[in-house]
Amino acid sequence: MSKKTLKFYIALWGAKAGSILLKLLRRNATYFPGKFALSLCPNFIDMIDKYKTIIGVTGTNGKTTVCNMIEDILKENNYQFIDNKYGSNIDSGIATTLIAGATLTGKPKKDIAVLEIDERSASKVFPYLTPTYLICTNLFRDSLMRNAHTEFIAGVLTKYIPKETKLIVNADDLICSNIAPDNEKIYFGIDRLETDTTKSNNIVRDIIVCPKCNTKLEYEYYRYHHIGKAHCPNCNFGTPEADYRASKIDIKEKNMTITLKDGTKEQYYTPNTNIINLYNILAVIVVLKQIGLTQEQINNGLKKLKVVETRYSEDEYEGVKIITHLAKGMNPIACSRAFEYAKTTDGNKIAIVLIDDLHEDAKGTENIAWQYDTDFEFLNDESIKQVIIAGPRYLDTIVRMRLADVPKEKIEYAKNEVEATAKANLEGIDKVVILHDLYSLEETERIKNKIKEMIKEKKSK
């Protein structure tokens, strides 16, 4: 940590004053204070006093969910902490969080910080901030224009993660588990499941050959994409042994048994049994045990958790279940997982696809190549009676849908989401699954309301 300078104090006090002013004006104060401080004092994050325990969370998918779960369980157990839950996960948002949690001299007000850290921002964060523990949920290809390829992101993390940080990583992800090879690591994973396959069902697998000797990897089983168990037949590269492994998952009772490396078994409640959230819960359990929470404390917190409704929600209306599921446009893995959910959830369904990145900064410039890494083929299923497409890039999505051999007669579309939804045929339908983008929550709500209106009209006839 660098010695505080006059410039640091001016940046800190100015940022705090700016934050107060923004709040008085009822403006969002989660980004600007940190941006101001960093513009005035570029190594501000290095100078500000650090917390006794810093929990960092990075990775392609699941960062926000993992942070939310950690924070909710800590709160349930009366721990005091700061977090960037309502701020950005890049350097300016993290600086804003540290400013809000500091005194006028830059001293931390609490002992624990929980920080979501964008993996692409590693070069701007880690040289100045050393997490005590850093969770890496997974590493997949993401927005092509920003993240390039997983090898690039893994390289960035390996280069900048501080050597003193203890990593908590997904053992079943061969890319994630091999970042920062010199750091101390705790691995978490899930034993083989009945749904695992010996052949990949996905278009994308981000690691096919051994990064050490370039020999084709041999998979014992695939879970999804490159997640599974594999080894190199020519060298020692392969899936590491997990320190915490979910060895038994009871979907009906909503619990899982975790087997530790020494053979000890512990049972935990699982508020959500979706495979991605099981990995997220495992990561949360591991880090909370590291900072001293007991099995009982963690379970008490898990039993009160609820998946954030912007990620997933269910609403039954007049016998029809309306489900919203985040698909996260520009992210082929997140979309593929959402599409597979639409296929595998029971009943006759309508899938409404709204995966355009609708936030103002995008302006329709994102390269659509990511759609061809996405498994639209999951939507070509007998149980999905209709696929409705909406959004500014709906024509591109139609082309991809047709290449997935989704029958033309099943596809309805319009640029406007309500106009497109009006074409839904609800006869014999048990579920309407809305697959939406992170920035299309208002549009998703309009779709839900339109579906309810149509159900009501249908019932009144």
Buried (B, 14 or more C-beta within 10 A) or exposed (E): EEEBEEBBBEBBBBBBEBBEEBEEEEEEBBBBBBBBBBEBBBBBBBBBEBBEBBBBBBBBBBBBBBBBBBBBBBBBBEBEBBBBBEBBBBBBBBBBBBBBBBEEEBEBEBEBBBBBBBBBBBEBBBEBBBBBBBBBBBBBBBBBEEBBEBBEBBBBBBEBBBEEBBBBBBBBBBBBBBBBEEBEBBBBBBBEEEEBEEEBEBBBBBBEEBBEEEEEBEBEBBBBBBBBBBBBEBEEBBBBEBBBBBBEBEEEEBBBBBBBEEEEEBBBBBBBBBBBBBBBBBBBBBBBBBBEBEBEBBBBBBEEBEBBEEBBBEBEBEEBBBBBBBBBBBBBBBBBBBBBBBBEBEEBBBBBBBBBBBEEEBEEEBEBEBBEBBBBBBBBBEBBBBBBBBBBBBEBBBEBBEEBEBEEEBBBBBBBBBEBBBBBEBEEBBBBBBBBBBBBBEBBBBBBEBBBEBBEEEEEE
